[in-house]
Each structure stands twice: as C-alpha cells, then as structure tokens.
Amino acid sequence: MLYSKNKIALVDCNSFYVSCERLFNPSIIRKPVVVLSSNDGCVISRSSEAKALGIKMGEPYFKVRKIVKENDVKIFSTNFSLYGDISRRVMKTLKQFSPQMEVYSIDEAFLDLSSVKNEKLLEHGYKIRETVLKWTGIPTSIGMATTKTLSKAANYIAKTEKSGVVNLINLKQIDELLSKIKINDVWGVGKQLTKFYITNGINTAYDLKNMHNGWIKKNTNVFGSRTAMELKGIPCVSLEPHEEKRKNCCVSRSFGKKVTRLEELSEAITAHCLNAAEKIRTDKQTVKKITVFIRTSPFQKNQNYYSNSKSIDLPIRTNDSIILVKKALAILESIYVKGYKYQKTGIVFSDLKDVDIYNKNLFAEVNNEEKRIKLMKAIDHTNFKYGRNALSIAQAGLKKNGTSKGNMLLKLIQLVLIFYLLLRSLKTSILLILFKEFFNSEVFSRKEISKIKMLKIISKIMIRAKDKNPI
Ligand SMILES: [Mg+2]
C-alpha cells in the first residue's frame, strides 16, 4: 500500500492535570479527583474514579457539588505553571523516541515512528509508556496508525479499553474498532458536523470511513473530507514538528488569600517574572515590552474595585531574569495603591523575538554580559535538574508555609544548596555579581536585613573557600 510507511503515534497523558496533582500528593492516588478551571468554575480534568461517579467534563462545579460531598471527591484549582513544567518534561522524554515530533497540546504529542519495524511497534509503544512513567511519573495512553486521525482513534480505544497501547497498523479488525467510536468522538468532527452526520445516518467513525468521497466533498468542507480520507488511511494532515514560537508570554495567578502588602505582590511578580523569563530562554527568545497588572476581586461586595496595568519598552531586548525582575518590580511599585485587597497579579512579556536577532547591548561590558548569559544557563540547568525554584532570586520568596523561624532555616538550607551548586559550576566573579544584584535590592524589609547579613557572612566564607580551592 502506498502509505504503509507512515507510522504515527499519538501519546496522550491520562487525566493530565489530575496526574500532575497526584505527583505531589500521593494520598489522592486511586481516589476520585477533580481539577477545576480558573476561579474554580468548571471541571477540566477528572480521574477515572471521578468519571465513574458520573462527573462530566466541563460541568460547572455547583452541578457536581452533591456528588463531590457524598463521595469525598478531592478538588483542586488549576496550577498551570506546574502543569506546564511537567508537560515540558514529558515532551523532552518523548523527543528521545522520535526526532520528528509535534507537540499538539499541553498533554498530547504526535510522534513519527516510520523507522520502527511493524512487528516492533507495540513493544516500542510500551517502552515509551514505561519510560515516560518512570522519568516523569505521568501515565499515558498511546495510539498508533497510518494517519493522525486514525492514531487519535487508536488512542481513544487505548483509553476506553485501558490497554495502554493500541496499534491499528495492518490490524484486521480495524473496522470493528472504528464502529465502536461515536461520530462526535472522531477528531475534527465538531458539534455542527456531528448533527449533520447523524441526520444523514452517519453515527460512527466506521460509517464516515465508508461514505463516498464525492458525497462528503459536496456536503461538507475541506476539513470534513480530510477527516474522512484520513479514516480510510490516506494521510491528509501532515506532522508539524516545528512549533510556532510564542509571540507573548503571560504568567499570572490568583492569590488563595487576598494580599494587601507591596512586599507580597513583589514576591508574586518576581516569581511570575522568573517563570516567564525561563520560558522565553527555553525558546531562545528575548523580550522588548513588559506589562505588569494587578487587580482586586470584581465580585467582592463592600470593597472598592481597583485594577491597573502598565507597560514599558525595554531600551534593549533581553531574557536576563535579573534585569527583567528589576523592571517588573519598578512597574509594580508605580501602579500599587495601598489599602486594597489584591486578588490577582501577573506579567506579560510581549514583542518576543529570537535570540539570533538579539541587539547586542553596546553599553554593557562584554565580559559582564557573557557572565550573565552563563549565570542564566546555570540557573535554568539547575532548575530543570532539581525542580522549579531550586534556584531562584531572593525577591521571589522561598517557602511560604511554616513559622518565620522555620522559614529562615529553610532559606538558609536553600541558600547553602544554591552556593554548593553554583560553586561547582561558576566562577567567584559571577557569584559576586549575583550577590551584588540580590543584596542591592530594596525589596527586603527591615526584618529580612538581619537574615541577609547572616547569609552574606555564609557566602563570604564559601567564596573564600572557593578561592582557596578553585575548581
Ligand atoms: Mg489527556
């Protein structure tokens, strides 16, 4: 057959957001769990146990409240920065299995497996599944076929039959399986098309596969006929390995408890800024425009509403966390008004461009700039290896729980770890720049200054030790 060389696998993470929450909370494994959309509105991820209780995808929370209470369903609010981090790890793992890969969504990717022999495909699928689970802790389902639409169908079967991996390539019973897939579950068939197909007696993927091309072309659009062709095994939707780079990068979050102090907002903005800076560095991009926004809750009765945002154009494009945090905090200070209970804050990087059209900073010392680039690389590398925020900058705040004494101890332990890691990979001169930046900051309150003094002493001792024993 002409297209038999085409072998595509769709890898889809099972109940992705729930699986991410379970990584950090093993007590909810095998329990019904639901993740709600922003502002806790609708169900956007369910564990199989929650599905079995009849909780539907997209349902508003108030409709499922009764089931939740009666069955002790665990509820979580979305944490997109966590999901994004884990998604990147999953995708990086998948990339090892195929250089030709299309990241389709936060929890799905198409892999080109044309180089794998037919008889080895299933085994290969199980290997991919096992590796992703071992390296990231996320369970997946894999569907394999000769077209993207069929691989989606194979994945659907893998999920419903809980087999983990389904391969439709050269499968004799393919029609039998396609007849089990309802037309609305076929990839690319939306609500309107579903209605139209059902009124014309097309109820399953198998029915659509058997429709005459002429009829589909005449009665639907180009997308409709593409889907039907793909179900017949004729590839019409190609793999798109080169993802479009983002033009903007927004990181924001609602506070669990409303905040009033500038220091607390500064911590959040710093953390968001570091997160966004890491994202654009991963994509080898730089930013020209930064926007910071803050707002109170629009639904809070007896409270005045306040919302403000401000943007600035940077004189020189950059992806340097330290410069970006400084600028973002200056914007925040200019829009912050005392006396309000803030519910949400966020940052947007816009006018993003590739690093290779990076305008060199003519006024910066060459050495200093190179050191900064090395420093950012070291931070990103450490954070990838040891988890987000293993290495951060002082304004971002460290652990938020516990007593202040506990916090201080945690900060100390974390700083010692930071220095240990940095001493292994960076020169003393870079460390000094880092410290100059951190401790020149005006964000620290008086209380924090005594802690900083202690940390400065530790750093001096460690820097001296480093100078005596250069690596
Ligand atoms: Mg999924």
Boltz pocket constraint, residues with backbone or C-beta under 6 A from the ligand:
constraints:
  - pocket:
      binder: B
      contacts: [[A, 12], [A, 13], [A, 14], [A, 15], [A, 16], [A, 107]]
      max_distance: 6.0
